[in-house]
Amino acid sequence: MESETKPTFSKSTGLPRKRFYRARAHSNPLSDSHFPIPISPSHVDFSLHFPKFVGANNEEEVSKKVEFADIGCGFGGLLISLATLFPDTLMIGMELRDKVTEYVKERILALRKTSSGGQYENISVVRTNSMKYIPNYFEKGQLSKMFFLFPDPHFKEKNHRRRVISIDLLDEYAYVLRAGGIIYTITDVEELGEWMRSCLEKHPMFESLTQEELDSDPVVELLCSATEEGQKVARNGGQTFRAVFRRIAYVS
């Protein structure tokens, strides 16, 4: 992940200017993909994303694995906030839109250059279709946290199959989440919020966190404050609907 200064970067902050990377709010997750897809997790070269944590480093082989996945990461606000909260945890954003993915990549590279102490080396982004290719990137039980923040509501009933949370997709998420791993979801659309909670409640591999657990989890307050969508909802005085569930151990 190397970059050089371009006119699309702010002279004062050194960060990319978002207006040059604007794209449609959402993309059709059922359309054909036009980007490389790894055959399996063993074919993903994460050393390109996290050179300080993966691969040969100071003549010593290191092999940390990604633990957090932000599905549909948008402009990367959550990743940026989590990077310093969990500095030793590798996390990746997964985004379908090419311009938005490029923005997040450039933003991370710029932050790595301007920050001190090796900050932001633990976050990266990949352009992919998470609804199709999650098992291509992560091994069984690899992840400890997955985030689904303000996903496309796909209002029309015929398009509900495009929703990123469904009973069938939860099978895949349960596969890559370890026992005790957490799924975080939030939306400002009440019907979608009810849909996501209902899917999680119906799935045998997930259980809701208690209020006490939610109150003690430092990540929960970031679900709104760290993202562009959440900040917009807050500015407009809108409501949000949250569902946070734990992946339970399988009992035969």
Backbone as a ProteinNet text record, in pm:
[ID]
protein_1_A
[PRIMARY]
MESETKPTFSKSTGLPRKRFYRARAHSNPLSDSHFPIPISPSHVDFSLHFPKFVGANNEEEVSKKVEFADIGCGFGGLLISLATLFPDTLMIGMELRDKVTEYVKERILALRKTSSGGQYENISVVRTNSMKYIPNYFEKGQLSKMFFLFPDPHFKEKNHRRRVISIDLLDEYAYVLRAGGIIYTITDVEELGEWMRSCLEKHPMFESLTQEELDSDPVVELLCSATEEGQKVARNGGQTFRAVFRRIAYVS
[TERTIARY]
83.2	0	87.5	136.7	217.6	140.2	167.3	93.3	183.4	143.7	214.8	112.9	157.1	66.4	5.7	-124.7	-196.3	-276.6	-326.9	-410	-536.4	-575.1	-696.3	-674.9	-552.5	-522.1	-523.9	-566.8	-566.9	-424.2	-389	-254.4	-234.6	-340.5	-328	-319.8	-396.8	-400.5	-324.8	-302.7	-237.8	-331.1	-458.6	-557	-630.6	-682.1	-756.1	-884.6	-922	-1045.5	-1160.3	-1257	-1364	-1442.5	-1453.8	-1538	-1486.1	-1359.1	-1302.4	-1326.3	-1384.8	-1405.5	-1552.3	-1641	-1783.9	-1832.3	-1927.6	-1984.8	-2130.6	-2200.1	-2338.1	-2342.7	-2453	-2463.5	-2448.5	-2500.8	-2495.9	-2475.6	-2431.2	-2416.1	-2497.1	-2530.6	-2607.4	-2515.5	-2536	-2446.5	-2466.3	-2570.2	-2595.5	-2537	-2481.9	-2425.8	-2291.4	-2246.9	-2118.3	-2004.9	-1900.4	-1785.5	-1680.8	-1609.6	-1506.5	-1375.3	-1339.2	-1213.9	-1165.1	-1036.7	-981.6	-1043.6	-1070.5	-1124.7	-1030.5	-985	-895.8	-969.7	-900.1	-961.4	-997.5	-911.7	-932.4	-855.4	-877.3	-802.3	-651	-604	-459.2	-401.6	-488.7	-443.2	-448.6	-487.8	-491.5	-357.2	-289.8	-159.6	-180.1	-202.8	-228.2	-100.6	15.9	138.6	137.9	62.1	49.2	-32.2	-120.1	-205.9	-143.8	-74.8	-22.5	125.1	213.2	354	423.4	374.3	437.5	394.9	288.8	232.6	234	242.9	234	352	416.9	529.1	661.7	768.1	901.8	917.2	951.1	965.9	1087.9	1191.1	1315.4	1373.2	1371.7	1425.9	1350.3	1233.2	1153	1015.1	969.3	839.9	726.8	637.2	522.3	395.8	294.4	176.1	46.3	31.8	-95	-204.6	-325.3	-438.3	-542.2	-615.2	-724	-828.1	-874.7	-976	-1106.2	-1099.6	-1220	-1246.5	-1373.2	-1412.4	-1527.9	-1508	-1613.4	-1674.1	-1793.8	-1858.2	-1931.7	-1893.9	-1949	-1897.2	-1764.9	-1701.1	-1719.6	-1775.7	-1795.7	-1663.3	-1659.1	-1539.7	-1440.4	-1461.9	-1359.8	-1358.3	-1462.8	-1462.8	-1450.1	-1520.1	-1512.3	-1372.5	-1313.9	-1178.7	-1079.7	-1089	-997.3	-1010.9	-1134.4	-1157.5	-1110.2	-1134.2	-1095.7	-944.6	-875.3	-731.6	-653.6	-687.2	-614.4	-674.2	-799.6	-863.3	-811.4	-779.5	-724.2	-597.3	-488.4	-369.1	-298.3	-322.4	-255.6	-345.9	-463.4	-559.8	-566.2	-554.9	-566.7	-713.1	-748.9	-888.4	-891.9	-995.1	-1003.8	-1145	-1152.3	-1279.8	-1303	-1427.8	-1463.2	-1571.8	-1539.4	-1626.4	-1639.1	-1761.3	-1788	-1758.3	-1775.5	-1761.2	-1613.3	-1571.2	-1429.5	-1375.6	-1446.3	-1397.4	-1389.8	-1487.8	-1489.5	-1375.3	-1352	-1240.2	-1108	-1092.1	-968.7	-949.9	-1059.9	-1051.6	-1002	-1060.1	-1020.8	-873.6	-831.6	-690.9	-599.1	-631.5	-548.3	-553.1	-668.1	-682.5	-593	-592.6	-510.3	-362.4	-321.7	-181.5	-137.4	-223.8	-191.1	-179.7	-268.3	-262.8	-137	-97.8	25.1	146	146.4	259.7	263.6	146.2	141.1	135.4	105.5	96.2	230.1	243.5	367.2	342.7	449.1	438.8	378.5	380.7	331	182	107.8	-37.9	-95.1	-210.3	-289.4	-225.6	-120.3	-62.2	-148.4	-243.8	-326.8	-460.1	-481.8	-607.6	-579.6	-672.5	-660.1	-799.3	-803.1	-931.2	-912.7	-1018.2	-1015.2	-1147.9	-1139.1	-1261.4	-1309.7	-1428.5	-1483.8	-1633.6	-1698.9	-1841.3	-1855.5	-1878.8	-1882.5	-1996.5	-2104.8	-2217.8	-2185.6	-2085.3	-2048.6	-1920.5	-1825.9	-1690.5	-1630.5	-1710.8	-1656.7	-1570	-1616.2	-1533.3	-1404.5	-1393.7	-1270.3	-1159.4	-1197.6	-1100.4	-1064.4	-1158.1	-1135.4	-1154.5	-1072	-1081.5	-1194.8	-1227	-1329.3	-1286.6	-1375.1	-1348.8	-1239	-1204.9	-1093.4	-1130.4	-1252	-1289.4	-1346.5	-1322.8	-1383.2	-1489.1	-1488.5	-1590.6	-1622	-1754.1	-1799.7	-1895.7	-1885.5	-1964.9	-2049.4	-2176.5	-2269.4	-2341.4	-2280.1	-2329.8	-2400.7	-2526.2	-2608.8	-2605.4	-2636.3	-2636.4	-2754.3	-2745.6	-2853	-2981.3	-3090	-3213.9	-3287	-3262.1	-3331.8	-3481	-3547.6	-3684.5	-3783	-3771.6	-3869.5	-3857.1	-3970.8	-3970.3	-3894	-3904.8	-3835.5	-3683.9	-3636.8	-3493.3	-3440.8	-3527.2	-3482	-3369.8	-3364.1	-3257.1	-3120.8	-3119	-2992.6	-2943.3	-3023.5	-2984.3	-2865.8	-2773	-2648.1	-2665.2	-2777.4	-2811.5	-2932.7	-2917.1	-3026.8	-2993.6	-3092.3	-3068.8	-2958.8	-2963.8	-2863.9	-2723.7	-2712.1	-2581.1	-2526.7	-2615	-2568.8	-2498.6	-2532.9	-2459.8	-2311.8	-2285.7	-2147.9	-2077.3	-2148.7	-2088.3	-2056.2	-2145.9	-2120.8	-1999	-1975.4	-1859.9	-1727.9	-1719.5	-1591.9	-1575.8	-1683.9	-1674.2	-1638.1	-1550.1	-1518.8	-1629.2	-1637.2	-1731.8	-1701.6	-1805.3	-1786.6	-1768.1	-1749.1	-1736.4	-1866.1	-1853.8	-1968.5	-2001.9	-2130.7	-2183.4	-2250.8	-2210	-2268	-2347.4	-2474.5	-2555	-2623.4	-2640	-2713	-2768.2	-2883.7	-2948.2	-3037.6	-3072.4	-3170.9	-3306.8	-3320.4	-3445.8	-3508.8	-3620.1	-3678.3	-3711.1	-3768.8	-3806.8	-3683.9	-3574.7	-3452.1	-3393	-3400.9	-3352	-3425.4	-3557.1	-3637.4	-3601.6	-3577.3	-3540	-3408.5	-3307.1	-3176.9	-3184	-3254	-3269.3	-3344.6	-3449.6	-3528.9	-3445.6	-3365.7	-3279.4	-3181	-3121.9	-3025.1	-3092	-3212	-3284.2	-3324.9	-3356.1	-3401.2	-3285.4	-3165.7	-3053.3	-3002.6	-2981.6	-2943.7	-2803.1	-2719.8	-2581.1	-2555.3	-2661.8	-2642.3	-2734.5	-2684	-2764	-2737.3	-2839.3	-2828.3	-2742	-2663.8	-2588.9	-2684.6	-2651.9	-2733.1	-2705.4	-2792.7	-2771.6	-2643.2	-2613.5	-2489.9	-2367.3	-2372.6	-2261.1	-2247.8	-2359.8	-2357.5	-2298	-2336.1	-2288.2	-2138	-2081.6	-1938.9	-1852.5	-1913.9	-1840.3	-1805	-1677	-1638.1	-1669.1	-1691.9	-1719.7	-1860.2	-1954.1	-2095	-2118.4	-2054.8	-2078	-2020.4	-1930	-1873.2	-1966	-2065	-2150.9	-2217.6	-2249.3	-2307.3	-2202.2	-2118.2	-2030.5	-1916.1	-1873.8	-1753.6	-1779.7	-1903.9	-1931.3	-1998.8	-1977.8	-2040.4	-2192.8	-2246.2	-2391.3	-2446.6	-2377.5	-2422	-2418.7	-2315.1	-2303.7	-2415.9	-2451.6	-2560.2	-2693.3	-2717.3	-2839.7	-2845.9	-2732.7	-2727.5	-2754.9	-2695.7	-2717.6	-2864.1	-2930.5	-3071.5	-3167	-3112.1	-3196.5	-3272.3	-3217.4	-3286.5	-3265.5	-3344.2	-3334.6	-3244.8	-3184.4	-3110.2	-3161.8	-3144.1	-3194	-3076.9	-3041.2	-2917.7	-2948.3	-2869.4	-2877.1	-2734.3	-2696.6	-2560.9	-2572.5	-2514	-2532.4	-2398.1	-2395.5	-2277.1	-2292.6	-2182.9	-2178.6	-2156.2	-2247.4	-2236.7	-2167	-2119.2	-2055.2	-2160	-2124.3	-2217.6	-2229.8	-2354.5	-2380.3	-2458.4	-2401.4	-2466.3	-2569.5
-119.5	0	125.6	165	284.6	391.5	516.4	626.1	747.6	844.2	970.4	1082	1203.1	1316	1349.9	1372.2	1406.4	1534.5	1598.6	1717.7	1688.6	1562.8	1526.7	1524.5	1559.5	1560.5	1703.1	1716.1	1846.1	1888	2011.7	2060.6	2077.2	2108.4	2135	2008.1	1904.8	1782.7	1666.8	1672.3	1560.6	1444.2	1460.5	1353.9	1369.9	1261.6	1272	1351.4	1422.7	1501.4	1413.5	1399.1	1302.6	1332.5	1457.7	1492.9	1434.3	1399.2	1340.6	1189.5	1133.5	988.3	951.8	1047.5	1021.8	918.2	836.3	733	716.6	632.5	602	550.6	580.2	542.2	392.1	313.7	168.5	104.8	-18.4	-96.8	-225	-282.9	-407.3	-523.7	-584.4	-692.7	-823	-830.3	-952.4	-947.2	-832	-819	-889.3	-917.2	-983.3	-892.9	-954.1	-879.8	-865.4	-754.2	-728.3	-695.1	-777.2	-758.4	-895.8	-908.2	-1039.6	-1093.4	-1222.5	-1288.4	-1401.6	-1404.1	-1514.2	-1647.7	-1754.5	-1887	-1932.4	-1896.6	-1936.2	-1839.7	-1844	-1755	-1768.8	-1888.5	-1908.3	-1835.9	-1792.1	-1719.5	-1567.6	-1520.5	-1376.8	-1335.7	-1244.3	-1197.5	-1073.9	-1098.6	-987.4	-909.9	-959.8	-883.7	-754	-751.7	-629.3	-523.8	-569.2	-478.2	-437.5	-532.7	-509.4	-549	-478.5	-519.3	-521.1	-444.2	-443.3	-563.3	-631.1	-738.2	-875.6	-876.9	-1003.3	-1015.2	-1132.4	-1156.2	-1136.8	-1122	-1106.2	-965.3	-955.7	-825.7	-832.8	-752.9	-755	-896.9	-962.5	-1097.7	-1200.6	-1166.2	-1259.5	-1270.8	-1392.5	-1414.9	-1391.8	-1301.1	-1274.8	-1310.4	-1356.1	-1404.6	-1374.5	-1249.8	-1211	-1220.2	-1248	-1260.4	-1152.5	-1118.3	-1022.1	-1076.9	-990.7	-1030.4	-952.9	-829.3	-747	-726.5	-735	-706.3	-608	-493.1	-392.2	-411.8	-468.9	-505.8	-384.8	-345.4	-223.1	-103.8	-89.8	4.9	150.9	178.5	318	391.9	512.6	595.9	569.4	462.4	414.4	476.5	549.8	617.4	523	409.7	315.3	256.3	217.6	161.6	257.8	384.4	485.1	494.7	491.1	500.2	375.3	259.4	134	112.6	171.9	148	181.7	293.1	333.9	272.4	230.6	166.4	24.4	-41.8	-178.2	-180.8	-120.2	-102	-230.7	-339.6	-464.9	-563.3	-517.2	-602.6	-563.5	-660.9	-634	-630.2	-530.6	-516.8	-468.2	-513.2	-477.4	-433	-330.7	-287.3	-356.5	-393.7	-462.2	-378.6	-327.7	-231.3	-267.2	-258.4	-296.6	-184.6	-59.7	52.7	88	97	115.2	249.8	358.7	490.9	504.4	449.8	458.1	375.3	257.6	174.5	248	313.6	387.3	500.8	568.2	676	622.8	512.2	456.2	415.3	354.5	315.2	436.2	543.3	663.6	730.3	727.3	787	715.7	582.9	505.1	531	532.6	558	695.7	793.9	929.5	935.7	867.8	866.7	795.7	691	620.9	713.9	797.1	887.2	1002.3	1053.8	1174.2	1145.7	1022.3	989.4	939.3	939.3	891.5	758.5	686.7	562.6	446.7	452	338.8	318.7	425.8	413.6	383.3	320.4	289.4	182.5	118.9	7.7	-118.3	-116.1	-234.6	-232.7	-136.4	-131.8	-126.9	-180.2	-177.2	-195.6	-198.5	-209.4	-294.1	-363.6	-442.6	-423.2	-415.3	-407.6	-549.7	-579.5	-712.9	-709.7	-819.9	-836.5	-930.6	-873.7	-953.1	-1054.1	-1024.6	-1115.8	-1244.5	-1238.6	-1355.7	-1423.4	-1345.3	-1397.4	-1395.5	-1381.9	-1383.6	-1507.8	-1629.6	-1748.4	-1753.5	-1671.4	-1668.1	-1590.3	-1511.8	-1426.2	-1472.7	-1540.5	-1573.1	-1722	-1772.3	-1911.4	-1931	-2053.6	-2085.9	-2032.5	-1956	-1905	-1801.6	-1737	-1641.2	-1507.5	-1458.7	-1323.7	-1319.4	-1206.4	-1183.9	-1074.5	-991.4	-887.3	-865.9	-848.4	-810	-692.6	-597.1	-475.4	-458	-424.9	-398.2	-267.8	-155.7	-26.8	46.5	78.7	152	90.2	-39	-103.9	-58.2	-84	-51	-121.6	-47.4	-111.1	-193.1	-167.2	-238.9	-249.4	-137.3	-125.2	-219.9	-235	-316.5	-463.1	-526.7	-664.7	-756.6	-731.6	-817	-805.1	-697.7	-676.8	-716	-771.3	-810.5	-914.7	-990	-1089.7	-1023.4	-894.1	-820.6	-772.2	-786.2	-736.9	-816	-745.1	-805.9	-891	-875.4	-963.6	-1046.6	-1178.1	-1269.8	-1400.9	-1487.3	-1616	-1694.6	-1697.8	-1773.2	-1714.4	-1582	-1519.9	-1532.5	-1538.6	-1556.1	-1690.4	-1788.8	-1915.8	-1891.7	-1808.3	-1779.6	-1695.9	-1598.6	-1515.3	-1597.9	-1690.7	-1778.8	-1866.5	-1901.4	-1985.8	-1912.2	-1786.8	-1714.3	-1649.3	-1638.5	-1584.7	-1695.4	-1665.7	-1760.9	-1758.8	-1861.3	-1862.9	-1744.7	-1667.5	-1546.5	-1422.8	-1440.3	-1326.4	-1247.2	-1119	-1028.1	-974.3	-971.8	-902	-773.8	-661.1	-530.9	-483	-450.3	-393.6	-267.1	-171.5	-48.8	11.1	74.4	139.3	250.5	342.3	444.7	413.6	295.1	250.5	147.5	182.2	95.7	-43.2	-50.7	-181.5	-268.9	-209.4	-285.7	-328.1	-240.5	-274.9	-394.5	-396.9	-510	-636.6	-620.4	-734.2	-796.6	-713.8	-764.9	-831.4	-768.6	-829	-961	-963.9	-1086.4	-1200.1	-1170.4	-1273.4	-1328.5	-1240.3	-1282.6	-1361.9	-1321.9	-1393	-1533	-1546.1	-1675	-1772.5	-1719.2	-1806	-1877.1	-2008.2	-2084.4	-2057.3	-1987.6	-1965.8	-1828.8	-1750.5	-1616.6	-1590.3	-1510.5	-1466.3	-1318.5	-1247.3	-1103.3	-1072	-965.1	-919.2	-855.8	-866.5	-803.7	-653.4	-577.3	-432.9	-401.6	-479.3	-458.7	-478.2	-579.9	-604.7	-492.5	-443.1	-332.2	-207.3	-181.4	-61.6	-66.3	-185.7	-198.4	-216.4	-223.3	-243.6	-108	-71.4	59.9	76.6	-33	-25.4	26.7	-1.7	28.1	176.4	263.1	406	456.1	379.5	418.8	387.7	302.4	259.9	379	482.1	603.5	710.9	733.5	850.5	840.2	720	705.5	710.2	691	682	807.4	832.7	947.1	937.6	816.5	796.9	823	770.8	790.4	936.2	1007	1149.4	1228.7	1191.4	1259.5	1237	1113.2	1082.5	1165	1173.8	1249.6	1397.8	1453.6	1595.4	1624.4	1529	1546.4	1504.4	1462.9	1422.2	1293.2	1206.5	1082.6	972.1	867.6	750.5	645.3	563.9	448.9	322.4	210.8	82.1	-16.6	-65.9	-141.3	-285.4	-377.1	-516.7	-569.6	-613.4	-662.8	-803.3	-900.1	-1039.9	-1113.4	-1213.5	-1295.6	-1429.3	-1471.6	-1602.9	-1706.8	-1800.3	-1898	-2024	-2103	-2229.3	-2330	-2410.9	-2512.7	-2626.5	-2661.4	-2771.4	-2878	-2997.1	-3105.3	-3176.5
0	0	0	-115.7	-123.7	-198.8	-163.2	-224.4	-233.5	-316.7	-324.2	-324.8	-285.8	-274.2	-409.2	-409.6	-531.9	-508.2	-613.4	-595.9	-516.1	-509.4	-436.7	-285.9	-240.5	-98.1	-44.5	79.8	146.2	179.2	148.3	178.6	329.1	400.6	543.9	627.3	591.2	671.4	609.5	477.8	410	384.9	417	400.3	267.7	212.7	86.6	103.8	1	3.6	-43.4	43.7	20.4	-107	-141.8	-256.4	-387.4	-392.7	-513.8	-522.3	-417.3	-412.1	-394.4	-416	-398.7	-499.3	-453.7	-538.9	-500.2	-571.5	-535.4	-393	-324.4	-183.1	-164	-259.1	-245.5	-383	-381.6	-503.8	-491.4	-605.5	-605.1	-566.8	-449	-405.3	-481.4	-564.9	-640.5	-780.3	-818.8	-953.2	-960.4	-1082	-1100.9	-1052.9	-1001.2	-950.5	-1059.9	-1056.6	-1156	-1086.1	-988.2	-917	-871.7	-840.9	-804.2	-674.8	-672.9	-554.9	-515.3	-391.3	-350.3	-348.4	-381.7	-384.3	-243.8	-147.6	-8.3	80.7	213	303.2	290.6	257.4	245	123.6	32.6	-85.8	-67.9	50.3	77.3	136.4	71.3	119.8	207.1	335.3	426.4	459.4	419.3	441.7	360.6	250.6	171.5	244.9	332.3	407.5	541.7	605.1	739.7	746.3	676.5	670.8	806.3	902.5	1034.7	1118.7	1078	1159.4	1092.2	959.4	885.9	791.5	789.5	700.4	770.8	692.2	749	804.7	931.9	996.5	1087.8	1054.7	1131.7	1138.7	1022.3	1008.2	1092.2	1137.9	1216.6	1153	1132.6	1067.9	1168.2	1136.2	1222.3	1145.5	1215.4	1143.8	1218.8	1263	1322.7	1217.5	1261.8	1169.7	1197.6	1096	1109.7	1207.2	1297.5	1395.3	1381.8	1330.6	1313.9	1165	1125.6	987.3	987.6	920.8	906.2	767.9	764.2	638.6	581.1	458.8	402.3	479.3	485.1	577.7	539.8	422.4	383.3	377.8	434.5	426.9	540	616.1	708.4	846.6	881.4	1011.2	1129.7	1123.4	1234.7	1245.6	1134.1	1135.9	1200.1	1163.9	1216.6	1368.5	1417.1	1561.5	1634.6	1575.1	1639.7	1639.1	1542.7	1526.6	1652.4	1716.6	1836.6	1962.7	1955.8	2070.7	2089.8	1977.1	1978.6	1893.4	1940.9	1856.9	1816.8	1888	1855.8	1782.4	1742.8	1672.9	1526.5	1437.8	1294.6	1256	1175.6	1132.3	988.6	916.8	775.2	740.8	656.2	602.1	469.5	443.9	319.8	251.7	133.3	66.5	-80.8	-133.7	-271.9	-371.4	-331.3	-423.4	-443.1	-569.5	-598.1	-551.3	-577.4	-538	-386.3	-318.5	-172.7	-113.6	-170.6	-125.7	-143.4	-256.6	-283.4	-183.7	-149.4	-50.3	83.8	129.9	259.5	256.5	146.3	131.8	143.4	70.1	72.4	210.2	274.4	407.6	508.5	503.8	596	571.4	444.3	411.4	459.4	442.5	487.6	639.5	710.2	855.9	905.5	837.3	875.7	863.4	760.3	737.7	837	874.6	957.7	1106.6	1145.2	1288.1	1339.7	1469.6	1530.8	1600.3	1627	1703.2	1627.7	1495	1417	1423.9	1446.7	1452.7	1313.8	1313.4	1193.8	1104.3	1152.3	1077.3	1088.9	1181.2	1208.1	1135.2	1045.7	970.9	821.4	743.6	598.6	537.8	406.6	336.7	211.8	173.2	51.1	-21.6	-154.4	-233.6	-261	-214	-234.8	-209.2	-239.9	-213.7	-94.6	22.8	145.3	146.8	77.7	76.6	0.8	-85.6	-165	-118.1	-62.7	-51.3	89.3	192.6	328.9	354	318.6	346.8	265.4	161.3	81.9	153	253.6	321.7	462.5	529.4	669.9	697.4	786.4	826.8	928.4	953.8	1053.1	1189.6	1252.7	1386.1	1395.7	1285.6	1286.5	1349.9	1325.9	1366.4	1508	1574.3	1705.5	1702.3	1598	1584.3	1436.7	1407.9	1274.8	1289.2	1197.3	1205.1	1079.5	1100.1	990.8	1025.7	988.6	1031.9	918.1	940.9	845.3	705.4	694.7	562.8	478.6	350.5	256.7	301.2	322.9	370.6	264.8	137.2	30.8	65.2	59.5	108.4	40.6	-91.2	-162.9	-122	-102	-54.6	-150.3	-280	-377	-365	-300.3	-283.8	-145.9	-61.6	71.5	65.5	-42.7	-57.5	-73.5	-98.8	-108.7	27.5	130.4	262.3	316.8	379.3	422.2	548.2	616.9	728.6	687.8	689.1	662	732.6	744.9	810.9	740.4	606.7	531.3	547.3	538.6	551.6	692.9	791.6	929.2	947.9	865.8	868.8	837.6	735.9	697.4	803.3	859.3	962.1	1086.8	1121	1235.6	1210.2	1085.4	1050.2	1075.4	1035	1047.5	1185	1263	1398.1	1496	1589.2	1694.2	1800.3	1880.5	1991.4	2082.9	2116.3	2194.1	2109.5	1976.3	1886	1878.8	1845	1849.2	1710.5	1678.4	1560.7	1608.7	1551	1583.1	1461.7	1479.7	1371.4	1421	1330.5	1363.8	1235.2	1243.6	1130.2	1181.8	1093.7	1129.3	1066.5	1008	947.9	1041.8	1102.9	1205.3	1152.3	1032.6	977.8	955.4	907.9	888.5	1022.8	1120.5	1252.8	1310.6	1292.2	1338.7	1260.8	1131.2	1046.4	1094.1	1116.2	1156.4	1293.8	1386.8	1520.1	1511.1	1430.3	1417.2	1359.1	1256.4	1197	1300.1	1378.1	1478.7	1590	1629.5	1734.7	1689.7	1561.6	1509.4	1485.4	1468.6	1435.4	1560.7	1554	1673.7	1725.5	1645.5	1685.2	1746.3	1771.3	1825.6	1943.6	2038.5	2152.3	2176.2	2222.7	2244.2	2366.6	2356.8	2474	2574	2698.8	2803	2803.8	2867.6	2876.5	2951.4	3053.1	3129.3	3040.7	2954	2862.4	2760.2	2710.7	2616	2679.4	2803.8	2873.2	2898.6	2911	2941.8	2816.8	2700.6	2575.9	2514.6	2507.9	2455	2306.9	2236.2	2092.8	2065.5	2154.3	2129	2101	2176.1	2155.8	2024.1	1964.3	1835.2	1718.8	1740.8	1630.5	1562.9	1640.5	1583.3	1559.5	1659.8	1656.4	1556.3	1520.9	1438.2	1288.5	1246.7	1103.8	1050.6	921.8	856.7	864.3	842.2	846.6	985.7	1087.6	1224.7	1266.5	1225.5	1257.7	1191.9	1069.5	999	1069.8	1114.2	1188.1	1316.3	1386.6	1512.1	1487.8	1381.2	1349.9	1321.6	1258.4	1221.9	1332.3	1445.7	1557.5	1531.6	1446.9	1412.7	1515	1502.9	1589.3	1526.1	1608.4	1558.5	1626.2	1557.1	1604.7	1599.2	1715.8	1732.5	1772.5	1721	1762.2	1771.7	1892	1915.5	1973.4	1903.2	1939.3	1948.1	2032.5	2053.6	1979.7	1920.6	1858.9	1969.6	1986	2092.5	2043.9	2137.1	2101.4	2059.1	1962.3	1912.6	2015.2	2044.7	2138.1	2062.6	2049.1	1972.6	2057.7
[MASK]
++++++++++++++++++++++++++++++++++++++++++++++++++++++++++++++++++++++++++++++++++++++++++++++++++++++++++++++++++++++++++++++++++++++++++++++++++++++++++++++++++++++++++++++++++++++++++++++++++++++++++++++++++++++++++++++++++++++++++++++++++++++++++++

